[in-house]
Amino acid sequence: MPLPTAPTRRPNNSTTRQADKKANGDLLLKGVLCVLIGLGVLVSPYFITSPGMQGIVANASLVGWFALVLGVAFIGLYVRRRLTAQTRH
């Protein structure tokens, strides 16, 4: 006797809805924090008065760009999840 096919949709109960809501909130929080860190690293060399420290932070601009892009990607994923969740219900 063959096995039944795997379900294609998750159950729609309060536990999964709460878990999805928490995961979406965490994703938005991570995105906002990454964007703030990225902007802080990219903008801070203009406000630092010490030339040595300014050079060190300026050399870390690649990290700032990575954090900024990652944060924007997290926020984009959050928006995509919210838009698809509205069309499904």
C-alpha positions, 0 to 999 in steps of 0.5 A: 500500500503506497504512502499518502502524499505529503501535505502542501499547506500548513495547518491554519490554527492559532499556534502557527499564526502566532509563530508566523507573527513572531517570526515576521516581527523578528525579521522586521526588528533584525532588518531595522537594526541592520540598517541602523548599524550599516548607516552608523558605520557609513556615516560615523567617520564624518563625525569622528574628530580623531584622524586615527579612529576616523581611518579605522572606521572608514576602512570598515565601510564594507561592513557598513554596506553589507549590514545596510544591504542585509537590513534592506533585504530583511525588510523586503522579505518582511514586506513580501511576507505581509503582502502574501499573507494579506492575499491568502486570507 
